[in-house]
Amino acid sequence: MKHFCTFWTLKQQRVFCRLVASLPPLVIAVLMTDLSVTLQISGIFGVYVAFIAPALLQLIAQREDPRENMYSGRFSGEPYIYLVLVFGIAAFGILSFQIGTQGV
């Protein structure tokens, strides 16, 4: 199994990944006094996690190994992947615009 840093131990890599995942919400929580703004920003990243990242992973996996497997189905085709990707990018853009116009 390939690791992203060969000079770090597995435990150090785990700590690094946990810090990368936990520090941005903590920094936003310290800087923002309004909880609703923090939740709105979290919602933007929720769109990324729910729509954009899985579509990109499916697209890359399908291009790397195009064979059918037991998880392949009607909605595994590229048109559906691009549809989800376009929806996710549009939702991400709309939410970002709405939060940006609120003066955050």
GIBELPE-V595422 format. One record per pair of residues at least 4 apart in sequence whose ideal C-beta (glycine too) atoms are under 6 Angstrom apart, sorted by the first residue. I is the first residue (numbers start at 0). GAP is how many residues later the second one is. Records with the same first field share a line. If there is no record, write none. Layout:
I = GAP + GAP
//
This chain:
7 = 4 + 5
17 = 4
18 = 4
27 = 4 + 10 + 13
28 = 9
31 = 5 + 6
36 = 67
39 = 59
43 = 51
45 = 4
46 = 4 + 44 + 45
47 = 4
48 = 4
50 = 33 + 37
51 = 36
54 = 26 + 29 + 30
57 = 23
58 = 22
61 = 4
67 = 4
71 = 4
74 = 5
95 = 4
98 = 5
//
